[in-house]
Amino acid sequence: MFNFGENVERKMYSSTPIGGFTFGGSVRVSQAPLTLSDEQKDQLCASIGDVDLTLLYKASVHGYKASAFHQKCDNQGPTLLVAYNRSGYIFGGYTSVDYTQSGQEIRDEAAFLFSFQGNTSLFIKANSGCYARYDGDEGPNFGNKLYFCNNNQPVVSNRGASQGGLFGNVSAMNAFNFNSSTLYGNDCALTECEVYKVKQTESPLSDYLKPWRNVLWTAEQKAELMEMIRNYKPLTSSVSHIRILMIGPVGAGKSSFFNSINSIFMGRITSKAMSGSADTSLTTQFRTYPIKDGREGKPLPFVLCDTMGLEEQSGAGLDIEDISSILQGQIPDRYKFNPVTPFQPDEQKSSRSASLQEKIHCVVYVIDATKISLMSEKLEEKLSAIRRKVNSLGAGGELSVGCAGVLCFTGEELQSGAEAGAQL
């Protein structure tokens, strides 16, 4: 596929007689094609790849001088030269190496010449081990043999046919095997010469495949994060463990999120929380999970609280009123949720308010980041209602965690969210 970055009307400006042809003033050339057909573009694409072409130099606009060519085309990366003559030939060449006027012979295994005339096409690859072009201060050339805009004129010249190439370099002369009659019909007068910058087209998925944040995941980084979590202390002395509530749709991975964290600190694969894939929530109880630093280690300064998954239908999944009771520390561990009837606190126990240690200090929304665009409006509304409830009760910090390896948070961010809740 080609995307041309500029659409310019093609004209030729010259008043110099060249090889028996006189071009005066502004002359429109209509008898010969001055643009590549879709089929010709596809053929070039097969040789170069899926690319964008941006017009850098157009001889009829910028002039046929070598200085104009280098001003527009030097240090532009891979380029494609497309020339036209009155005999209907569209021809030129590709080079993957910058023009820099280095004065050096350039090796370029990717370079090739091409020619289109009517329904006939020709592609000529550079011979292995030969110099594909000479990087001098003259106009563009291929094989130090085929010079375009030669001597600052609208012509193409096959120097190798008569002069033996610049410096008589045989290695450069033999880079391309061609004859003038096949390549451009022995018609050396150019009606146009263009040079395009060639840039590989990025995949539509490339932006999604790029990490949204570069994190150095090394053994040292892991050890540093784990140590920071081990040494964390809540700012409020009455709170010894930060209670983190996980909320999310059915199948988002709340229980798996806990199992992953638990496995990291235990140093082995664990599956303490029931997890898997199902149409309804596998978690039916309210669970509080302290995490130990190793099999015989001391508990870490936080507790993860797992809940029933959210569902879009009313009377199914976790009830919003149950979330209110959880946030206020009224629901005990292992309480079994009833989607039809919200939790009813014991009158004797509800007469006293829960301590700060028993309340939720931080809420984490666990969402499958690969399915955000597929989330129903009803479920979005339910999440919004929950968030309003959380804010109204002052449950502290809120974080969104995307599973499936799409989103993640650093230890500092998790810590800051927990601290926000502990200060309440």
Salt bridges, closest charged atoms under 4 A:
GLU9 OE1 - LYS11 NZ 3.81
GLU9 OE2 - ARG28 NH1 2.55
ASP38 OD1 - LYS41 NZ 3.88
ASP74 OD1 - HIS70 ND1 2.81
ASP135 OD1 - ARG133 NH1 3.41
GLU138 OE1 - ARG159 NH2 2.62
GLU192 OE2 - LYS58 NZ 3.13
GLU194 OE2 - ARG10 NE 2.58
GLU194 OE2 - LYS58 NZ 2.94
GLU202 OE1 - LYS210 NZ 3.90
GLU227 OE1 - ARG230 NH1 3.14
ASP293 OD2 - ARG230 NE 2.54
ASP333 OD1 - ARG287 NE 3.08
GLU358 OE1 - ARG352 NH1 3.80
GLU398 OE1 - ARG387 NE 3.35
GLU413 OE2 - ARG213 NH1 3.31
